[in-house]
Every structure is written in C-alpha cells, then in structure tokens.
C-alpha cells in the first residue's frame, strides 16, 4: 500500500499534475515494482501486489493517476472483503478523472472494502475519494494546490503530512527559485463536495528546509521543464526524519505497535489530533525503515500538458535505490514484471 501520496495539481508550469509516492509494506510481502497492468484501451502502468493482485498506484496513457492509502486498523483486516488494490485500476480504466470518479463511485460501496482513501487526478482536475464508512464514497473535487495524503483523512491533522507538505514547499522553492505552491497549503480550505462529508488541504505553517544531503536522485535522467520539482519531490521521499508532534493513529496490521502518546508539551491536541494509541516515531518519516516493515519502492509521475505521462520508479527504498525512467513501457510490448 502507498503510505505517502503527494499530488501537485495545477500549480506547476508545464506539469498540470505531478504525483510522488512511497509504498510502505512488510518486507516479506512480494510485489512487482512496475509492470503493464493493462495493455490497451487504455494502457495502464503501476506496481502489482503479488498476493492480492491489485495495485497501490496506477497511471494510464491519457494522464489519469489514481493512488490509495489504507486506514490502519487496530486489529486484523477483514479478508472477506474485496481487495483495495482493485480501486486504482478501476479509476484508471477511464479516459479522464471526472469521468472515472462519476462512473466508478456510482457503483462503489465502501463497506465492500477495508477502509482507505484515494486521490484521482489528471491534467484537468483532482479528486479525493473517501472509502471509510457508509455505503457511498465521499468525493470532493479539490482546487488547484499541493496535497499530501498519508494514512489519515486528507482533512485531519497529521504531523507527517504537515512536515512533508512543508518540505515540498521549501524544496520546490529551493530548486526552482519560485514559490510555486504558494497559496496551496491553507488549512481547512475545502474543495467542492461531490458526495457527503468534508475535505480540505493540510495546513502548513513556516516551511522546513530540505535535509543537507538531499541532492538529485541517482539515476534519474530528467529532461527540462519541471526537473527541479521532480528532484525536490525525490528528496522528500528519501527523508528519514520523524515528524514532530503527536502521531494520531494506531500502527495497524503489519506495522510495529506503538505506545500510547498524548499530545506533548506545547502541542495540545486539536481537532483530528487524538491522544491515544499511536505509531512509533520512525513510521512518521517519509522514508520508513523498521525491522519487518518499511518503504519498499517509490514512484514519481509527471503529467504534462500533452503527451504520455513520464514515470520514474525505484526498485527499493528511494534512499538506497536510484529512480529509473520507465516511460518506455508506454510503447513496449507488455513485459514481464520487474521485482
């Protein structure tokens, strides 16, 4: 599953949509880092979970990207429910995000799946889809901006999402000399409601500087245009610093159990900041490493104004493995999987 999903929608010249993601999972769960998930009509690229057969992030030839994060559960997941990995594939089977959300969500019942959230976007629009309760998805069309989705709702407080958003803002400004996500980080600024419920962007106070060792990702051969932004996102995906502040949700299956941690001094619990069971601090970093669970791979997708999306992946955690340009898969015969 993706445990960190970053989307910059409508804020970068030359790249209407730029998506970056880290996939965190148990080390013993096999998966294909990237493959052709569907050969045509439309062709879809993404990783494949070798256990359930689904994907955590899918991109199609038209520039539609769909990724999900799971809601951690205090107990075991319900294996009688359908695989959440079906969902990105279902959205990516459509030519554009608006059509995909309208058609797929009309047929979805969240109770058929273990809870999760998705971002679905293309060069024209970005949507959040909540699949955590009831019998209808909660859908919002999001205004242009930068969004960080981890294993909590998009509108809830998250120390990890807050830190990552600050790094994205600072990193792109540092690489490009422009504050291209200015105005995209207002707290509690809601998008247009399509279903029921409430959604907003993650609040971001003063930006954080990038780590001193954050340089261009090894092996990423990027053309001009938004190269600086892609490099900045790659540096964020490699960052190991735990987020400061309370961690507001249980560890979940397959993740190390954490202690009970109330909000610390000077960090009072506010809306969406429960004082209760939390994950260990290392799970609040962008790039996660524990004894049995951690970041297994990363992906960056650039959707330009026209043409096929550019896709870069790492076969391993992005702090150790270089990004590889796999854009050639749009034209190549359907290959065997890359593990």
Secondary structure, DSSP 8 states (H G I E B T S, - for coil): -EEEEEEEEEEETTEEEEEEEEEEEETTS-EEEEEEEE-SSS-EEEEEETTT---SEEEETTS-EEEEEE---SS---TTSB-THHHHHHHHTSSSHHHHHHHHHHH--GGGB--EEEEEE-SS-EEEEEESSSSS-EEEEE-SEEEEE-SS-TTS--HHHHHHHHHHHHHHHHHHSS-TTTTS--TT-B-EESSSS--B-----S-----TT----TT----SSSHHHHHHHHHHHT-----SS---S---TTS----EE---TT----TT---EE---GGGGSSS-B-SSEEEEEEEEEEE-SSS--EEEEESS-TTTS-EEE-GGGGTS-----B-
